[in-house]
Amino acid sequence: MELEPVKPLKTPVTLEVIKANAVLREMKLVRQSRLSVSPLTEAQSEKLLKLGGG
């Protein structure tokens, strides 16, 4: 899934929150922290948007 920024999230989603979430902790960003751009699954994308209030 490719995403383009549309607007900022209402609530920042911290790395701590990402690591604590079962869906998000498997993101490549968490496992390979040097990635500035990493792919997301649809479930990860939806969870990030929900956590961020978007």
Residue, then its C-alpha position, 0 to 999 in steps of 0.5 A: m500500500e502506498l500512502e501520501p500525506v494528506k493532513p497531520l494526525k490529530t494525535p501523534v503516534t509515538l514509537e512507544v505506542i507502536k511497539a506496544n500495539a500487537v498489529l504495529r510492532e511487526m512494522k519494518l520501522v520497528r524491527q529495522s529502525r534505520l528505515s525512513v520510509s517503510p511499507l505498511t500492511e493495510a491493517q497497520s495503516e488503519k491502526l495508525l490512522k485510528l490511533g492518530g485520530g485520523 
